[in-house]
Amino acid sequence: MKLYAEKPGTALRQLITDILAVLWVYLWVRLSKGVYDSIEKLAVPGEKLEDAGDSLAQQLRDAGGKVKRVPIAGDDLAGPFTSAGDAAAGVAEAGRQQQEVVHNVALGMSVGLLVLSLSVVLLFWLPRRLRWIERASAAAKMRGTAAGKDLLALRALATQPLTKLVALDPDIAAAWRRGDADAVARLAKLELGGSGLK
């Protein structure tokens, strides 16, 4: 089944609409990925904070462990190092939480942007395209029988612009009423062309 009409207007309009829908989806996917990547860059300070906090906590705990070995006052001297190490671990945890928040915001923003933009395609282009496929499939089935061609010809008489009908034959309606096979075939072809079929 050829899905594009002989008439360049119908075929071109369908092709342009399809290309625009694909481009729309592609551009918004790229934009959403760009938004995600840009927001994720805000997590870099959190990564540095986490690394610095972990490193400082480890060094302070190591120093506390060494100071603890000092005879008599070791336990008293190690206490501040242990407390400082715990505080540094808290700084590292804050860095991890900041990264998690940034990641969640980046993901939420990019997915939200993608859903919003794709809903335009899902709500406007896709239903129209599915309706066209349904109509074109029905018309393609009808063109295979004499009764179907006659119905397509009748539909052409009822819906096609008068200029197109007159271009076929100024007395095309009378020819159809007489059952002229050539007139029926030309009208059916005109209707199929209007649906984007040959």
C-alpha positions in Angstrom: 0.0 0.0 0.0 1.5 3.3 -1.0 0.8 5.8 1.7 1.5 9.0 -0.1 -0.6 10.6 -2.8 0.4 11.4 -6.4 -0.6 15.0 -5.6 2.5 16.6 -4.2 0.5 18.8 -1.8 -0.9 16.0 0.2 2.3 13.9 0.2 4.4 16.9 1.0 2.2 18.1 3.8 2.2 14.6 5.4 5.9 14.2 5.1 6.6 17.7 6.5 4.3 17.1 9.5 6.0 13.7 10.2 9.5 15.2 9.9 8.5 18.1 12.2 7.1 15.7 14.8 10.4 13.7 14.7 12.5 16.9 14.9 10.4 18.2 17.8 10.9 15.0 19.8 14.6 14.9 19.0 15.2 18.5 19.9 13.4 18.2 23.2 15.2 15.0 24.1 18.5 16.8 23.5 17.4 19.9 25.4 16.2 17.8 28.3 19.6 16.0 28.4 21.3 19.4 28.3 19.3 20.6 31.2 20.1 17.5 33.1 23.8 17.8 32.4 23.8 21.5 33.3 22.1 21.0 36.6 24.3 18.0 37.4 27.3 20.4 37.3 26.0 22.0 40.4 26.9 18.8 42.3 30.6 19.4 41.8 30.9 21.5 45.0 29.2 18.7 46.9 31.7 16.2 45.5 34.6 18.4 46.6 32.9 18.9 50.0 32.5 15.1 50.4 36.1 14.3 49.4 37.5 17.0 51.7 35.3 16.0 54.6 36.1 12.3 54.2 39.8 13.0 53.9 39.9 15.4 56.9 37.8 12.9 59.0 40.3 10.1 58.2 43.3 12.3 59.0 41.8 13.5 62.3 40.9 10.0 63.4 44.4 8.8 62.5 45.9 11.6 64.5 43.5 10.9 67.4 44.6 7.2 67.3 48.3 8.2 67.4 47.7 10.8 70.2 45.8 8.1 72.2 49.0 6.2 72.6 50.6 9.0 74.6 51.0 7.7 78.1 48.7 9.0 80.8 46.9 11.9 78.9 46.4 10.1 75.6 42.7 9.5 76.0 42.1 13.1 77.0 44.1 14.4 74.1 42.5 12.1 71.5 38.9 13.3 72.4 39.1 16.6 70.4 40.6 14.8 67.4 37.7 12.2 67.5 35.1 15.0 67.8 36.7 17.0 65.0 36.8 13.8 62.9 33.1 13.3 63.5 32.4 16.9 62.5 34.4 16.4 59.3 32.4 13.2 58.6 29.3 15.4 59.0 30.7 17.8 56.4 31.2 14.9 54.0 27.7 13.7 54.6 26.4 17.2 53.8 28.3 17.0 50.5 26.7 13.7 49.7 23.2 15.0 50.5 23.9 18.1 48.3 24.8 15.8 45.4 21.7 13.7 45.9 19.5 16.8 46.0 21.1 18.2 42.8 20.7 14.8 41.1 17.0 14.6 42.0 16.4 18.2 40.8 18.3 17.5 37.6 16.3 14.3 37.0 13.0 15.9 37.9 13.5 19.0 35.7 14.7 17.0 32.7 11.9 14.4 32.9 9.3 17.1 33.5 10.5 19.1 30.5 10.5 16.0 28.4 7.1 14.9 29.4 5.7 18.4 28.8 7.2 18.7 25.4 6.3 15.1 24.3 2.7 15.6 25.4 2.3 18.1 22.6 3.2 15.3 20.1 1.0 12.8 22.0 -2.0 15.1 22.3 -1.9 16.8 18.9 0.1 15.0 16.2 -0.3 11.3 17.2 -4.2 11.2 17.4 -4.4 13.0 14.0 -1.9 10.6 12.5 -3.7 7.5 13.9 -7.0 8.8 12.6 -5.4 9.3 9.1 -4.0 5.8 9.2 -7.4 4.4 10.1 -9.1 6.4 7.3 -6.4 5.6 4.8 -6.5 1.9 5.7 -10.3 1.8 5.2 -10.0 3.6 1.9 -7.3 1.2 0.7 -9.5 -1.8 1.5 -12.5 -0.2 -0.4 -10.6 0.5 -3.6 -10.3 -3.2 -4.2 -14.0 -3.8 -4.9 -16.5 -2.3 -7.4 -18.8 -1.2 -4.5 -15.9 0.3 -2.6 -14.8 2.3 -5.7 -18.4 3.5 -6.1 -18.5 4.6 -2.5 -15.2 6.4 -2.8 -16.5 8.1 -5.9 -19.7 9.2 -4.0 -17.5 10.5 -1.2 -15.4 12.5 -3.7 -18.6 14.0 -5.1 -19.7 15.0 -1.6 -16.4 16.3 -0.2 -13.9 17.2 -2.9 -13.6 20.9 -3.9 -15.8 21.8 -6.9 -12.7 22.9 -8.9 -11.2 19.4 -8.7 -14.5 17.8 -9.7 -14.9 20.1 -12.7 -11.3 19.5 -13.7 -12.2 15.8 -14.0 -15.3 16.5 -16.1 -17.8 19.3 -16.0 -20.6 16.7 -16.0 -18.9 14.2 -13.7 -21.9 13.8 -11.4 -24.1 12.7 -14.3 -21.4 10.3 -15.5 -21.3 8.8 -12.0 -25.1 8.4 -11.9 -25.0 6.6 -15.3 -22.5 4.2 -13.8 -19.7 5.2 -16.1 -16.7 3.1 -15.0 -14.2 5.6 -16.1 -15.9 8.4 -14.1 -16.2 6.2 -11.0 -12.5 5.3 -11.3 -11.4 8.9 -11.7 -13.6 10.0 -8.7 -12.3 7.2 -6.6 -8.7 8.1 -7.5 -9.4 11.7 -6.6 -10.8 10.6 -3.2 -7.8 8.3 -2.5 -5.5 11.1 -3.5 -7.2 13.4 -0.9 -6.6 10.7 1.7 -2.9 10.5 0.8 -3.2 7.2 -1.2 -2.6 6.3 -4.8 
